[in-house]
C-alpha cells in the first residue's frame, strides 16, 4: 500500500524510543536563528495521564522529510537514501556542524538548524535512515530507524543518563539567565524535561527514532 510508506515531502515526528522524547526546536521563520536550538523533549507515557498515551500534537515536534534531489516529489524514500529534515516551525534544516577547534564548540559536533543555502550547509544537512530491524526497499511509516550523517560519519545519539551536563538549558530561562521566578523571564510555558542531543562515532543500539 503506497500510503504506508515515507515519501519525499512527508511530515513526521522523530521520537526517541528509549528516552520517550521528541526531537524538537523552537523559533520562527522570520528569525535567522532558532530561539531554542535542537534538543529532545521528554514525554513519558503514563497510564494515569491518558493524554500522554497519544502522540504529541505540538508544532515544534514536526519535521518534513526531503530527498537530496526532487525534495518534495512524493516518491517513496528507501533506506539509506540521503534526506534532509526541515523543521516545520522554522522552515530550517537539521544540520550537523563539524567541529572547529578554534571555535566556542570546543571541538564538539553541533546539531542546529540552517537555511541550507551554501554548499557547506547542504553537505552538513544530509542524513540517512537505517532500519533497526533489517529491511529492504521503502521506509514504512511508524517504523523505527537509526540516523547517520554521512559527511561526518557520525550517528545521532541521545545521552542516556541524568547527569546535569546532559540536560538542555533553555535560552532566557531563569536558570540560564538568573532571572527572578516571579518575573516574565522566569515563567516557563512547559515543565517537560529537556535533554541534549549529541552524536556518536558508532551506531548505538538504543538510538532508535
Residue frames as a rotation matrix with the C-alpha (Angstrom) as fourth column:
UNK 1
0.580 0.815 0.000 0.00
0.815 -0.580 0.000 0.00
0.000 0.000 -1.000 0.00
UNK 2
-0.039 -0.627 0.778 1.56
0.597 -0.639 -0.485 3.28
0.801 0.445 0.399 -1.18
UNK 3
0.498 0.348 0.794 0.13
-0.291 -0.796 0.531 5.17
0.817 -0.496 -0.295 1.83
UNK 4
0.949 -0.133 -0.285 2.14
0.312 0.509 0.802 3.00
0.039 -0.851 0.524 4.26
UNK 5
0.198 -0.974 0.111 5.47
0.972 0.180 -0.154 4.44
0.130 0.138 0.982 3.13
UNK 6
0.219 -0.302 -0.928 7.51
0.336 -0.869 0.362 7.53
-0.916 -0.391 -0.089 3.94
UNK 7
0.451 0.011 0.893 7.60
0.891 -0.073 -0.449 9.80
0.060 0.997 -0.043 0.90
UNK 8
-0.699 -0.702 0.134 9.57
0.707 -0.707 -0.020 12.87
0.108 0.081 0.991 -0.17
UNK 9
-0.570 0.499 0.652 7.60
-0.251 -0.862 0.441 15.71
0.782 0.088 0.617 1.41
UNK 10
0.259 0.665 -0.700 6.07
0.526 0.511 0.680 13.65
0.810 -0.545 -0.218 4.25
UNK 11
-0.059 -0.198 0.979 5.74
-0.678 -0.711 -0.184 15.38
0.733 -0.674 -0.092 7.63
UNK 12
0.268 0.025 -0.963 6.81
0.396 0.908 0.134 13.24
0.878 -0.418 0.233 10.60
UNK 13
0.740 -0.205 0.641 7.77
-0.658 -0.419 0.626 13.31
0.140 -0.885 -0.445 14.28
UNK 14
-0.005 -0.811 -0.585 11.10
-0.162 0.578 -0.800 11.87
0.987 0.090 -0.134 15.43
UNK 15
0.706 0.390 0.591 10.52
-0.655 0.044 0.754 10.04
0.268 -0.920 0.287 18.72
UNK 16
-0.419 -0.894 -0.159 13.47
-0.674 0.423 -0.605 8.51
0.608 -0.146 -0.780 20.59
UNK 17
0.324 0.693 -0.644 12.09
-0.148 0.710 0.689 5.20
0.934 -0.128 0.333 21.79
UNK 18
-0.211 -0.495 -0.843 14.46
0.715 0.509 -0.478 4.67
0.666 -0.704 0.247 24.73
UNK 19
-0.948 -0.238 -0.212 14.09
0.319 -0.694 -0.645 8.14
0.006 -0.679 0.734 26.28
UNK 20
0.024 0.996 0.084 10.46
0.994 -0.015 -0.110 8.64
-0.109 0.087 -0.990 25.18
UNK 21
-0.047 -0.185 -0.982 11.45
0.229 -0.959 0.169 12.01
-0.972 -0.217 0.088 23.80
UNK 22
0.764 0.370 0.529 10.73
0.606 -0.129 -0.785 14.05
-0.222 0.920 -0.323 20.67
UNK 23
-0.466 -0.874 0.136 13.41
0.850 -0.399 0.344 15.79
-0.247 0.276 0.929 18.61
UNK 24
0.645 0.764 0.022 12.38
0.759 -0.637 -0.137 19.44
-0.090 0.105 -0.990 18.66
UNK 25
-0.722 -0.691 0.034 13.50
0.690 -0.723 -0.040 23.03
0.052 -0.006 0.999 18.18
UNK 26
0.335 0.839 -0.429 11.78
0.812 -0.488 -0.320 26.38
-0.478 -0.241 -0.845 18.65
UNK 27
-0.717 -0.559 -0.417 11.74
0.295 -0.785 0.545 29.57
-0.632 0.267 0.727 16.66
UNK 28
0.447 0.830 -0.334 10.11
0.046 -0.394 -0.918 31.46
-0.893 0.395 -0.214 13.84
UNK 29
0.320 -0.290 0.902 10.56
0.926 0.296 -0.233 31.51
-0.199 0.910 0.363 10.09
UNK 30
0.871 0.043 0.489 11.12
0.200 -0.941 -0.273 35.27
0.448 0.335 -0.829 10.43
UNK 31
0.738 -0.648 0.190 14.23
-0.501 -0.337 0.797 34.82
-0.452 -0.684 -0.573 12.59
UNK 32
0.289 -0.734 -0.615 17.72
-0.812 0.152 -0.563 33.95
0.507 0.662 -0.552 11.33
UNK 33
-0.756 -0.600 -0.262 18.43
-0.322 0.690 -0.648 31.62
0.570 -0.405 -0.715 14.26
UNK 34
0.052 0.786 -0.616 16.22
0.432 0.539 0.724 29.32
0.900 -0.304 -0.311 16.39
UNK 35
0.295 0.105 0.950 15.16
-0.696 -0.657 0.289 30.72
0.655 -0.746 -0.121 19.76
UNK 36
0.347 -0.250 0.904 15.80
-0.673 0.604 0.426 27.26
-0.653 -0.756 0.041 21.26
UNK 37
-0.329 -0.589 -0.738 18.24
-0.941 0.272 0.203 25.05
0.082 0.761 -0.643 19.39
UNK 38
0.160 0.417 -0.895 17.74
-0.479 0.825 0.299 21.36
0.863 0.381 0.332 18.57
UNK 39
-0.700 -0.319 0.638 17.05
-0.713 0.278 -0.644 19.22
0.028 -0.906 -0.422 21.65
UNK 40
-0.631 0.502 -0.592 14.99
0.282 0.859 0.427 16.30
0.723 0.102 -0.683 22.96
UNK 41
-0.407 0.612 0.678 11.71
-0.851 -0.523 -0.039 16.95
0.331 -0.593 0.734 24.77
UNK 42
-0.986 -0.032 -0.165 10.90
0.029 0.935 -0.354 14.05
0.165 -0.354 -0.921 27.09
UNK 43
-0.217 0.968 0.124 7.25
-0.951 -0.238 0.197 12.95
0.220 -0.075 0.973 27.08
UNK 44
-0.974 -0.223 0.049 6.98
-0.228 0.938 -0.260 9.69
0.012 -0.265 -0.964 29.02
UNK 45
-0.240 0.920 -0.309 3.81
-0.255 0.247 0.935 7.64
0.937 0.303 0.175 28.75
UNK 46
-0.958 0.030 0.286 1.77
-0.283 0.093 -0.955 7.37
-0.055 -0.995 -0.081 31.93
UNK 47
-0.653 0.740 -0.161 -1.34
0.572 0.621 0.535 5.21
0.496 0.257 -0.829 32.26
UNK 48
-0.180 0.583 -0.792 -2.74
0.871 -0.279 -0.404 7.69
-0.457 -0.763 -0.458 34.80
UNK 49
-0.194 0.085 -0.977 -2.50
-0.258 -0.966 -0.033 10.51
-0.947 0.245 0.209 32.25
UNK 50
0.387 0.444 0.808 -4.43
0.527 0.613 -0.589 9.39
-0.757 0.654 0.003 29.13
UNK 51
0.943 -0.021 -0.331 -3.17
-0.250 -0.699 -0.670 12.34
-0.217 0.715 -0.665 27.06
UNK 52
0.088 -0.996 0.005 0.40
-0.813 -0.069 0.578 11.11
-0.576 -0.055 -0.816 27.48
UNK 53
-0.107 -0.071 0.992 -0.50
0.209 0.974 0.092 7.91
-0.972 0.217 -0.090 25.64
UNK 54
0.821 0.417 0.390 -1.25
0.481 -0.135 -0.866 9.88
-0.309 0.899 -0.312 22.47
UNK 55
-0.095 -0.881 0.463 1.46
0.982 -0.159 -0.101 11.30
0.163 0.445 0.881 20.17
UNK 56
-0.391 -0.127 -0.911 2.42
0.458 -0.886 -0.073 14.91
-0.798 -0.447 0.405 20.78
UNK 57
0.448 0.593 0.669 0.47
0.891 -0.234 -0.389 17.44
-0.073 0.771 -0.633 18.72
UNK 58
0.455 -0.334 -0.826 2.89
0.149 -0.885 0.440 20.31
-0.878 -0.323 -0.353 19.39
UNK 59
0.999 -0.004 -0.052 4.05
-0.051 -0.271 -0.961 22.08
-0.011 0.963 -0.271 16.24
UNK 60
0.382 -0.924 0.024 7.68
-0.913 -0.373 0.167 22.10
-0.146 -0.085 -0.986 17.43
UNK 61
-0.031 -0.380 0.925 7.90
-0.321 0.880 0.351 18.31
-0.947 -0.286 -0.149 17.02
UNK 62
0.765 0.466 0.444 7.16
0.234 0.442 -0.866 18.17
-0.600 0.767 0.229 13.26
UNK 63
-0.318 -0.890 -0.328 9.77
-0.324 -0.223 0.919 17.70
-0.891 0.398 -0.217 10.52
UNK 64
0.805 0.494 -0.329 9.38
-0.459 0.167 -0.873 17.45
-0.376 0.853 0.361 6.76
UNK 65
0.076 -0.763 0.641 11.47
0.217 0.641 0.737 14.79
-0.973 0.083 0.215 5.03
UNK 66
0.743 0.094 -0.662 13.02
-0.563 -0.448 -0.695 15.90
-0.362 0.889 -0.280 1.74
UNK 67
0.703 -0.545 0.456 15.13
0.653 0.749 -0.113 13.93
-0.280 0.377 0.883 -0.71
UNK 68
-0.207 -0.882 -0.424 18.55
0.401 -0.472 0.785 15.25
-0.892 -0.008 0.451 -1.69
UNK 69
-0.994 0.021 -0.110 17.18
-0.109 -0.386 0.916 15.55
-0.023 0.922 0.386 -5.22
UNK 70
-0.377 0.926 -0.021 13.50
-0.013 0.017 1.000 16.23
0.926 0.377 0.005 -6.01
UNK 71
-0.918 -0.238 0.318 12.89
-0.292 -0.141 -0.946 17.27
0.270 -0.961 0.060 -2.37
UNK 72
-0.524 0.801 0.290 9.08
-0.419 0.055 -0.906 17.02
-0.742 -0.596 0.307 -2.21
UNK 73
-0.711 0.153 -0.687 8.30
-0.667 0.165 0.727 14.87
0.224 0.974 -0.015 -5.25
UNK 74
0.270 0.875 0.402 6.19
-0.949 0.311 -0.041 12.40
-0.161 -0.370 0.915 -3.26
UNK 75
0.216 -0.255 -0.942 8.27
-0.444 0.834 -0.328 9.36
0.870 0.489 0.067 -4.27
UNK 76
0.977 0.132 -0.167 8.83
0.061 0.576 0.815 6.61
0.204 -0.806 0.555 -1.70
UNK 77
0.322 -0.895 0.308 12.03
-0.907 -0.385 -0.169 7.04
0.270 -0.225 -0.936 0.32
UNK 78
0.663 -0.186 -0.725 14.28
0.091 0.981 -0.169 4.00
0.743 0.046 0.667 0.57
UNK 79
0.890 -0.425 -0.165 16.50
0.227 0.098 0.969 3.01
-0.395 -0.900 0.183 3.47
UNK 80
0.052 -0.996 0.078 19.95
0.762 0.090 0.641 4.58
-0.645 0.026 0.764 3.12
UNK 81
0.211 0.062 0.975 18.92
0.824 -0.548 -0.144 7.39
0.526 0.834 -0.166 0.79
UNK 82
-0.825 -0.508 -0.247 20.20
0.564 -0.720 -0.404 10.86
0.027 -0.473 0.881 1.61
UNK 83
0.257 0.942 0.216 17.46
0.807 -0.332 0.488 13.04
0.532 0.049 -0.846 3.04
UNK 84
-0.827 -0.369 0.424 17.12
0.071 -0.817 -0.572 16.42
0.558 -0.443 0.702 4.65
UNK 85
-0.173 0.741 -0.649 14.94
0.968 0.249 0.027 17.14
0.181 -0.624 -0.760 7.66
UNK 86
-0.629 0.036 0.777 13.17
0.100 -0.987 0.127 20.51
0.771 0.158 0.617 7.61
UNK 87
-0.766 0.351 -0.539 11.76
0.575 -0.002 -0.818 21.78
-0.288 -0.936 -0.201 10.90
UNK 88
-0.151 0.811 0.565 8.21
0.903 -0.119 0.412 22.86
0.401 0.573 -0.715 10.18
UNK 89
0.595 0.459 -0.660 8.06
0.743 -0.626 0.234 25.67
-0.306 -0.630 -0.714 12.72
UNK 90
0.215 -0.632 -0.745 11.16
-0.021 -0.765 0.643 27.48
-0.976 -0.123 -0.178 11.49
UNK 91
0.988 0.155 0.000 11.42
-0.023 0.147 -0.989 26.14
-0.153 0.977 0.148 7.90
UNK 92
0.233 -0.968 -0.098 15.11
-0.968 -0.220 -0.124 25.49
0.098 0.123 -0.988 8.56
UNK 93
0.589 -0.047 -0.807 17.04
-0.285 0.922 -0.262 22.26
0.756 0.384 0.530 8.14
UNK 94
0.913 -0.348 0.216 18.64
-0.058 0.413 0.909 19.98
-0.405 -0.842 0.357 10.70
UNK 95
0.637 -0.767 -0.078 22.40
-0.276 -0.132 -0.952 20.40
0.720 0.628 -0.296 10.31
UNK 96
0.829 -0.498 -0.255 25.38
0.494 0.439 0.751 18.75
-0.262 -0.748 0.610 11.96
UNK 97
0.822 -0.562 0.094 28.17
-0.474 -0.766 -0.435 21.31
0.316 0.313 -0.896 12.10
UNK 98
0.541 -0.707 -0.455 31.62
0.586 0.705 -0.400 19.75
0.604 -0.050 0.796 12.07
UNK 99
0.758 -0.177 -0.628 33.87
0.544 -0.361 0.758 20.85
-0.361 -0.916 -0.177 14.94
UNK 100
0.460 -0.666 0.588 36.28
0.151 -0.593 -0.791 23.73
0.875 0.452 -0.172 14.70
UNK 101
0.138 -0.465 -0.875 38.91
0.939 0.343 -0.035 23.54
0.316 -0.816 0.483 17.43
UNK 102
-0.853 -0.513 0.096 39.25
0.470 -0.836 -0.284 27.32
0.226 -0.197 0.954 17.40
UNK 103
-0.325 0.817 0.476 35.53
-0.203 -0.552 0.809 27.97
0.924 0.166 0.345 17.94
UNK 104
-0.387 0.283 0.878 33.29
-0.917 -0.220 -0.333 28.04
0.099 -0.934 0.344 21.01
UNK 105
0.592 0.625 -0.508 32.13
-0.597 0.764 0.245 24.50
0.541 0.158 0.826 20.15
UNK 106
0.193 -0.605 0.773 35.22
-0.883 0.236 0.406 23.17
-0.428 -0.761 -0.488 21.92
UNK 107
-0.743 -0.592 -0.312 35.83
-0.668 0.628 0.399 20.55
-0.040 0.505 -0.862 19.25
UNK 108
-0.567 0.621 0.540 32.34
0.160 0.727 -0.668 19.03
-0.808 -0.293 -0.511 19.50
UNK 109
-0.793 0.460 0.400 29.84
0.473 0.050 0.880 18.35
0.384 0.887 -0.257 16.75
UNK 110
-0.792 0.536 -0.294 26.86
-0.148 -0.635 -0.758 20.69
-0.593 -0.557 0.582 16.98
UNK 111
-0.509 0.736 0.447 23.29
0.857 0.382 0.347 19.88
0.085 0.559 -0.825 15.93
UNK 112
-0.614 0.292 -0.734 21.49
0.037 -0.918 -0.395 23.04
-0.789 -0.270 0.553 14.92
UNK 113
0.452 0.775 0.442 19.17
0.629 0.074 -0.774 24.48
-0.632 0.628 -0.454 12.27
UNK 114
-0.617 -0.719 -0.320 20.29
0.167 -0.517 0.839 26.05
-0.769 0.465 0.439 9.00
UNK 115
0.251 0.683 -0.686 18.84
-0.583 -0.459 -0.670 27.68
-0.772 0.568 0.283 5.89
UNK 116
0.143 -0.263 0.954 20.80
0.459 0.872 0.171 25.18
-0.877 0.413 0.245 3.76
UNK 117
0.902 0.233 -0.362 21.84
-0.143 -0.632 -0.762 27.83
-0.406 0.739 -0.537 1.23
UNK 118
0.203 -0.912 -0.357 25.60
-0.966 -0.246 0.080 27.29
-0.161 0.329 -0.931 0.89
UNK 119
0.236 -0.210 -0.949 27.38
-0.484 0.821 -0.302 24.18
0.843 0.530 0.092 -0.39
UNK 120
-0.816 -0.577 -0.027 28.75
-0.232 0.369 -0.900 23.51
0.529 -0.729 -0.435 3.10
UNK 121
-0.493 0.718 0.491 25.30
-0.773 -0.103 -0.626 23.81
-0.400 -0.688 0.606 4.70
UNK 122
0.439 0.672 -0.597 23.84
-0.874 0.473 -0.109 21.43
0.209 0.569 0.795 2.12
UNK 123
-0.164 -0.607 -0.778 26.59
-0.286 0.784 -0.551 18.89
0.944 0.132 -0.303 2.76
UNK 124
-0.955 -0.288 0.075 26.15
-0.130 0.179 -0.975 19.10
0.267 -0.941 -0.208 6.52
UNK 125
-0.364 0.900 0.239 22.34
-0.851 -0.217 -0.478 18.86
-0.379 -0.377 0.845 6.30
UNK 126
0.098 0.355 -0.930 22.21
-0.741 0.649 0.170 15.45
0.664 0.673 0.326 4.62
UNK 127
-0.335 -0.104 0.937 21.28
-0.814 0.532 -0.232 12.41
-0.474 -0.840 -0.263 6.74
UNK 128
-0.480 0.217 -0.850 20.39
-0.500 0.729 0.468 8.76
0.721 0.650 -0.241 6.12
UNK 129
0.248 0.648 0.720 17.81
-0.960 0.266 0.091 6.49
-0.133 -0.713 0.688 7.75
UNK 130
-0.632 -0.486 -0.604 18.79
-0.524 0.842 -0.129 2.91
0.571 0.235 -0.787 8.62
UNK 131
0.380 0.895 -0.236 16.34
-0.410 0.391 0.824 0.21
0.829 -0.216 0.516 9.77
UNK 132
-0.021 -0.294 0.956 16.52
-0.990 0.140 0.022 -1.11
-0.140 -0.946 -0.294 13.33
UNK 133
0.158 0.124 0.980 15.33
-0.026 0.992 -0.121 -4.49
-0.987 -0.006 0.160 12.04
UNK 134
-0.784 -0.621 -0.006 16.84
-0.015 0.009 1.000 -5.44
-0.621 0.784 -0.016 8.70
UNK 135
0.396 0.904 0.161 14.52
0.332 0.022 -0.943 -4.32
-0.856 0.427 -0.291 5.93
UNK 136
-0.738 -0.547 0.396 14.89
0.561 -0.169 0.811 -3.65
-0.376 0.820 0.431 2.23
UNK 137
-0.237 0.666 0.707 13.10
0.852 -0.207 0.481 -1.23
0.467 0.717 -0.518 -0.02
UNK 138
-0.096 0.306 0.947 10.98
0.020 -0.951 0.309 1.68
0.995 0.049 0.085 1.15
UNK 139
-0.977 -0.215 -0.012 10.77
0.043 -0.140 -0.989 3.14
0.211 -0.967 0.146 4.65
UNK 140
-0.147 0.974 -0.173 7.41
0.652 0.227 0.723 2.35
0.743 -0.007 -0.669 6.23
UNK 141
-0.100 0.234 0.967 5.68
-0.521 -0.841 0.149 4.94
0.848 -0.489 0.206 8.38
UNK 142
0.740 0.363 0.567 5.77
-0.649 0.162 0.743 4.19
0.178 -0.918 0.356 12.13
UNK 143
0.711 -0.585 -0.390 8.95
0.538 0.810 -0.235 2.12
0.453 -0.043 0.891 11.72
UNK 144
0.835 -0.493 -0.243 11.99
-0.052 -0.511 0.858 2.94
-0.547 -0.704 -0.453 13.85
UNK 145
0.735 -0.638 0.229 15.33
0.383 0.112 -0.917 3.94
0.559 0.762 0.326 12.36
UNK 146
0.300 -0.749 -0.591 18.82
0.642 -0.300 0.706 4.94
-0.706 -0.591 0.391 13.32
UNK 147
0.980 0.149 0.133 20.06
0.200 -0.723 -0.661 8.15
-0.003 0.674 -0.739 11.73
UNK 148
0.126 -0.987 -0.097 23.58
0.801 0.044 0.597 8.74
-0.585 -0.153 0.797 10.45
UNK 149
0.793 -0.037 -0.608 25.35
-0.242 -0.935 -0.258 11.76
-0.559 0.352 -0.750 8.97
UNK 150
0.812 -0.436 0.387 27.43
0.579 0.685 -0.442 10.57
-0.073 0.583 0.809 6.00
UNK 151
0.644 -0.590 0.487 29.65
-0.092 -0.691 -0.717 13.65
0.759 0.417 -0.500 5.77
UNK 152
0.133 -0.579 0.805 30.97
-0.937 -0.339 -0.089 13.33
0.324 -0.742 -0.587 9.34
UNK 153
-0.261 -0.117 -0.958 30.38
-0.066 0.992 -0.103 9.56
0.963 0.036 -0.267 9.75
UNK 154
-0.945 0.058 0.323 28.52
-0.328 -0.113 -0.938 10.32
-0.018 -0.992 0.126 12.99
UNK 155
-0.440 0.849 -0.293 25.22
0.579 0.518 0.630 8.92
0.686 0.107 -0.719 14.32
UNK 156
-0.047 0.513 0.857 22.54
-0.557 -0.725 0.404 10.86
0.829 -0.459 0.320 16.18
UNK 157
-0.410 -0.244 -0.879 22.88
0.522 0.727 -0.446 9.91
0.748 -0.642 -0.170 19.82
UNK 158
0.535 0.616 0.578 20.76
-0.266 -0.526 0.808 10.67
0.802 -0.586 -0.118 22.90
UNK 159
-0.605 -0.769 0.208 22.74
-0.397 0.065 -0.916 10.97
0.690 -0.636 -0.344 26.12
UNK 160
-0.078 0.731 -0.678 21.06
0.208 0.677 0.706 8.37
0.975 -0.086 -0.205 28.34
UNK 161
-0.346 -0.068 -0.936 21.93
0.905 0.238 -0.352 9.26
0.246 -0.969 -0.021 31.93
UNK 162
0.651 0.759 0.020 20.52
0.695 -0.607 0.385 12.05
0.305 -0.237 -0.923 34.08
UNK 163
-0.279 -0.839 -0.468 23.78
0.923 -0.369 0.111 13.99
-0.266 -0.401 0.877 34.52
UNK 164
0.317 0.416 -0.852 23.30
0.315 -0.894 -0.320 17.75
-0.895 -0.167 -0.414 34.67
UNK 165
-0.545 -0.634 -0.548 25.52
-0.324 -0.444 0.835 18.21
-0.773 0.633 0.036 31.61
UNK 166
-0.892 0.223 0.393 23.07
0.443 0.598 0.668 16.14
-0.086 0.770 -0.633 29.57
UNK 167
0.109 0.953 -0.282 20.11
0.789 -0.255 -0.559 18.44
-0.604 -0.162 -0.780 30.30
UNK 168
-0.304 -0.122 0.945 19.26
0.810 -0.555 0.189 21.09
0.501 0.823 0.267 27.73
UNK 169
-0.433 0.085 -0.897 19.27
0.643 -0.668 -0.374 24.61
-0.632 -0.739 0.235 29.16
UNK 170
0.412 0.683 0.603 16.65
0.911 -0.331 -0.248 26.86
0.030 0.651 -0.758 27.61
UNK 171
-0.693 -0.573 0.437 17.88
0.589 -0.800 -0.114 30.25
0.415 0.178 0.892 26.44
UNK 172
-0.481 0.492 0.726 16.33
-0.376 -0.863 0.337 33.01
0.792 -0.110 0.600 28.51
UNK 173
0.363 0.608 -0.706 15.31
0.416 0.572 0.707 30.62
0.833 -0.551 -0.045 31.30
UNK 174
0.877 -0.009 0.480 15.57
-0.406 -0.546 0.733 31.62
0.255 -0.838 -0.483 34.92
UNK 175
0.766 -0.619 0.175 18.30
0.348 0.628 0.696 29.02
-0.540 -0.472 0.697 35.38
UNK 176
0.239 -0.702 0.671 20.28
0.961 0.070 -0.269 30.23
0.142 0.708 0.691 32.39
UNK 177
-0.008 -0.176 0.984 19.88
0.368 -0.916 -0.160 33.97
0.930 0.361 0.072 32.98
UNK 178
-0.792 -0.277 -0.544 19.46
0.590 -0.120 -0.798 34.17
0.156 -0.954 0.258 36.74
UNK 179
-0.529 0.664 0.529 16.00
-0.242 -0.715 0.656 35.73
0.814 0.219 0.539 36.34
UNK 180
-0.765 0.394 0.509 13.60
-0.567 -0.038 -0.823 36.13
-0.305 -0.918 0.252 39.20
UNK 181
-0.879 0.442 0.177 10.99
0.471 0.861 0.192 33.34
-0.068 0.252 -0.965 39.14
UNK 182
-0.030 0.914 -0.404 8.28
0.612 -0.303 -0.731 35.97
-0.790 -0.269 -0.550 39.60
UNK 183
-0.301 -0.131 -0.945 9.38
-0.489 -0.829 0.271 37.93
-0.819 0.543 0.186 36.53
UNK 184
0.713 0.570 -0.409 8.27
-0.615 0.226 -0.756 37.29
-0.338 0.790 0.512 32.94
UNK 185
0.034 -0.796 -0.605 11.72
-0.870 0.273 -0.410 35.90
0.491 0.540 -0.683 32.16
UNK 186
-0.756 -0.367 0.542 11.21
-0.628 0.641 -0.441 33.35
-0.185 -0.674 -0.715 34.90
UNK 187
0.252 0.939 0.232 7.96
-0.738 0.342 -0.581 31.99
-0.625 -0.025 0.780 33.51
UNK 188
-0.874 -0.468 0.129 8.01
-0.297 0.725 0.621 28.55
-0.384 0.505 -0.773 31.91
UNK 189
-0.101 0.872 -0.479 5.39
-0.994 -0.066 0.089 27.52
0.046 0.485 0.873 29.35
UNK 190
0.607 0.224 -0.763 6.26
-0.354 0.935 -0.007 23.87
0.712 0.274 0.647 29.76
UNK 191
0.453 -0.420 0.786 7.61
-0.845 0.077 0.529 21.65
-0.283 -0.904 -0.320 32.55
UNK 192
0.991 -0.083 -0.102 8.88
0.034 0.912 -0.408 18.80
0.127 0.401 0.907 30.35
UNK 193
0.381 -0.922 0.064 12.42
0.074 0.100 0.992 17.58
-0.921 -0.374 0.106 30.87
UNK 194
0.922 -0.161 -0.352 14.67
-0.384 -0.271 -0.883 18.72
0.047 0.949 -0.312 28.03
UNK 195
0.521 -0.756 0.395 17.75
0.281 0.589 0.758 16.72
-0.806 -0.284 0.519 27.05
UNK 196
-0.005 -0.640 -0.769 20.73
-0.766 -0.492 0.414 17.46
-0.643 0.591 -0.488 24.85
UNK 197
0.946 0.161 0.283 21.02
0.069 0.749 -0.659 15.60
-0.318 0.642 0.697 21.55
UNK 198
0.158 -0.978 -0.138 24.54
-0.601 -0.206 0.772 14.57
-0.783 -0.039 -0.620 20.65
UNK 199
0.660 -0.027 -0.751 26.40
-0.664 0.447 -0.600 12.35
0.352 0.894 0.277 18.17
UNK 200
0.419 -0.549 0.723 28.50
-0.342 0.642 0.686 9.21
-0.841 -0.535 0.081 18.32
UNK 201
-0.272 -0.629 -0.729 31.11
-0.945 0.031 0.325 7.77
-0.182 0.777 -0.603 16.00
UNK 202
-0.997 -0.022 -0.076 29.50
-0.033 0.990 0.141 4.37
0.072 0.143 -0.987 16.50
UNK 203
-0.217 0.971 -0.096 25.93
-0.395 0.002 0.919 3.20
0.893 0.237 0.383 16.00
UNK 204
-0.890 -0.016 0.455 24.23
-0.449 0.198 -0.871 2.69
-0.076 -0.980 -0.183 19.37
UNK 205
-0.803 0.578 -0.143 21.54
0.509 0.791 0.339 0.06
0.309 0.200 -0.930 19.79
UNK 206
-0.314 0.719 -0.620 19.32
0.796 -0.157 -0.585 2.33
-0.518 -0.677 -0.523 21.93
UNK 207
-0.614 0.019 -0.789 19.27
-0.173 -0.979 0.111 5.24
-0.770 0.204 0.604 19.46
UNK 208
-0.672 0.505 0.542 16.09
0.741 0.447 0.501 4.30
0.011 0.738 -0.674 17.60
UNK 209
-0.772 0.425 -0.473 13.88
-0.304 -0.900 -0.312 7.16
-0.559 -0.097 0.824 16.34
